[in-house]
């Protein structure tokens, strides 16, 4: 976890934008709980995790959009019913707040 926050601090110090995704609510069985975080860099690289799989892919897409348009958003990831395979095995729902962080170079 220390490395995760060091990455955020370095990116902010250098003025490199990223999107922060934070689990703000969960219902049922979920892979991560409230306050889990990940960041998405401008090149699409992910640091940290909010649970993996198709849900994380949905959040990644929202994070890339936030970096592009500068807007925050809430993404609801529903893991209650598999649509195309067995990758939604947890059975819960996560709400993730995604916000762009556009740091100014120090």
N, C-alpha and C positions, 0 to 999 in steps of 0.2 A: 504494500500500500504506500509505503514511503516513496518508492520509485514513481508511482502514479502521480502523487502530488508534486514531486520534483519536476516531472515532465510538464505539468501545468504551470508551475512557477517559471521554468525556463522559457516556455512558449510565450508567456505574458511578458517576461523581461525582454525577450527578443522581438516582441511585437508580431508574433505569428498567430493568425486567427485559428480558431478551432470551434467545434460545437460541443457543448456539454450536455450529456443525457443523464438524467437522474430519475430513478424510480421514485414516484411520489405517492403511489397507492398500490396496494395489492389486494386481491380477493381470491380465496381458495389457495390451492397448492401452486406455488410459483418457484422458478429456479433461483431467483434472488428476491430480496426483501426491500422494503422502503429504505431509501438513501443510497442504494447501490448506484455506482456511476461508471460511465465510460466517456471518453472523448473521441471525437472523429476529427482527424486532421484534414486539411485542404486537399491532400492527395488521396483521401479515402482510407488512410490507415486508421485502425482502431486501437486504442489503448484502454485497458480495463474491460469490464463486461457488465451487461445488464441481464445476462442469461443465456446468450448464444442462440444458435439456430435461426429459424425463419423470423422469430420475433425481433432478434437483433438486426436482421437484415431490413426489416421495416423501419426500425429506428435509425439505422445507417442512412437509408434513403431520406428520411425526414431531416437528419442532421446535414446532409449534403445540400438539401433545399434551403435550410436555415442559413448555411454559409453563403449561399447564392443570393437570397433575398433579404437577409438580415432580420428575419422575423422569428420569434419564438413560437412554439407549438406544443400541443399535448398529443402524444400518440398512445392509443389504447391497443395493447397486444392481447388478443384473446387466444388462450391456449386450451380452451375447453373442448373443442371438437376438431379432430384432424380433417383437413380438407383434401390433402393430396399426399398422403403418406402417414408415417407414424412419428413425425418430428414434434408434434404438439402433445407430448405425453404428460405434462405436468397437471393440466386440468384447471388452471387458474387464469386470472386476468391481471395485467399490469398496466398502470398508467405511468407514462414516462414524459417528463418535461424536457423538451429539447430547446436549448438556447444557444445562439451564436455568441462567441466571445471574441470580440475584435479588440485585441490589446494594442495599446500604443507603445511604440519602442521607448524604452527608458533612457 
